[in-house]
Amino acid sequence: MKLDILAIGVHPDDVELCCAGTLLKEIRAGKKAGIIDLTQGELGTRGTKETRYKEAADAAEIMGVAVRENLKMRDGFFKNDEKHQLKLIKTIRKYQPDIILGNVLNDRHPDHGRAGHLINDACFLSGLSKIETKNDDGTPQEKWRPAYFFQYMQDWYHEPDLIIDITDVVDLKMKAVEAYRTQFYTDASPENNQEPQTYISTPDFRESILARSRMMGKRIGVKYGEGLMTTKVIGMSNLSGIILKET
């Protein structure tokens, strides 16, 4: 299945928290998008692997992605090494995305930065023809290098290289986040609010997601936005996509 955009998160819920608005905008524009979760989030304090799979599936349905797959790397202990790079290269070649959205290169949670560098390296190596991988049916895969790897902002602030206007989809983004009923505070699941409190399970954390979106939106003269970073110069075929508002 050829995808236009592949969003990768080291933990189920990373994509929803950080770039669900961008995915929703692209899907509404007719693009085919998918999500890859590198781990099952099995080290999370709240919930279980089984509940995370159900929550991830519910969130994927809300966003309307074409596919969601979990690579079952070890939460907390995966490495940016040949074994893990080849696993991700195989996945990139399978879906042949033009754009990849993934974890930031440096963040509070060590898994985030390590995953960001793993994704970055796999994107490059996937374009080398002498690295051989095979599909599940044993047929050789063709090399494939995405045109762009954009990192989404997570806990720590990073100066964005571009900001996407998500004003018209922010409510749907938050519904996708709230699909993770065991992980985040929600009035709809008071029974889960009895689990141990964590950094991300308080009402204040939910508000911080919206606050950052408001701050990003203000930077470009809209109500809500999502910031993305890249190490590559961004090329545009024309200026029609620029938001023409005074900021």
Buried (B, 14 or more C-beta within 10 A) or exposed (E): EEBBBBBBBBBBBBBBBBBBBBBBBBBEEEBBBBBBBBBBBBEBEBBEBEBBBBBBEBBBEBBEBBBBEBBBBEBBEBEBEEEBBBBBBBBBBBBBBBBBBBBBBBBEBEBBBBBBBBBBBBBEBBBEEEBEBEEEEEEEBEBBBBEBBBBBBBBEEBEBBBBBBBBBBBEBBBBBBBBBBBBBBBEEBEEBBEEEEEEBBBEEBBEEBBEBBBBBBBEBEBEBBBBBBEEEEEEEEEEEEEEEEEE
